[in-house]
Amino acid sequence: MSKRPGLSLFIVRNALVWLAMTAILVVVPDTLERWMALEVARVIGWVVACGVWVIAVEQEWRARYGGVTRFLAQFVLWVSAALIAILISDLFRA
């Protein structure tokens, strides 16, 4: 029987994945913008970032929390990553 990692490890892992998502949401669209509209590039960045999240931490979220809690918490995390990435991207674009 496998043990669930402690809460602190869960938080650290999620923080690292959130930082990776934010970086992806900055780098991928800014890189792809040469070849396509920024909006399309941001969608592609979002797909890559969400894939990283699902591979890295989604299984543990499912083991710890129910659907509604997961949705609400992840919504806040994902939207905050996207907004911060847009802010960073726009700051360096100006």
N, C-alpha and C positions, 0 to 999 in steps of 0.2 A: 504494500500500500504506500503510495507516495504522499509525502507531507507537503502542505502548502507553505511557501516561504512566509516569513513574518511580515507584518504590516510595514515595517521600515524598509525592508528590501523591496516590497511591492511599490512603495512610494518612490524610492530611488530609481527603480527600473522605469516607472512611468514618467518621472521627471526627465530621465535621459532620452526616452523615446519621444517625449513632447519636444525636447530641444532638437532632436533629429528631424522631427516633422517640421518644425519651424524653419530650420535650415533648408530642408528640401523645398519648402514653400517659398523661400527666397531664391535659391540657386536655380532650380529647374525652370521656373517661368522667365527669370532674367536671361538665362542661357538660350531658351527656345524662342524668345521674343524676336530674334533676328529673322526667323523663318515663318513666324505665324503671329496672329494677333495676340496681344497680351492676355486677353480674357481666355482664349483657348489654351495658351501656355499655362495659365493658372489652374485650369481644370486638369490638365495633365499632371501638374505638380501635386494637386490634391489627390489624384488617383494614386500616385506613387507614395505620397505621405500616408494615406489611409492603408495602403498595402503594408507598409512598414509597421504601422500600429497593429494591424490584425495579426501579422506574423509574430510580432514581439510580445504583445501583452494581452490580446483579446481573450485568449483561453483562460488566463488567470482572472480577468474581470468576470467572465461567465461563471467561474467557480465561486467567486466571492459575492456577487451581487445579482439581483433579479433584473429583469428587462427594463423596467421603468427607471430604476436607480441608475443602471448602466447608461441608458439613453441620456438622462439629464446630466449626469456627471461628464460623460464623454462629449456631449454637445458643448458644454462650457469649455472643456479642454481643447477641443478641435477648433471651435470658433475663435478662441483666444489665440491659438497658434496661427490661424489664418490672418487675423487682424494685426497681430504683431509682425508677421511676415510681410504683409502689405505695407505697414508703416516703415519697416526697415528698407524694403525695396524702394518705396517712394522717396525716402530720405537720401538714398544713394543715387537715385535717378535725377534728382534736382540739381 
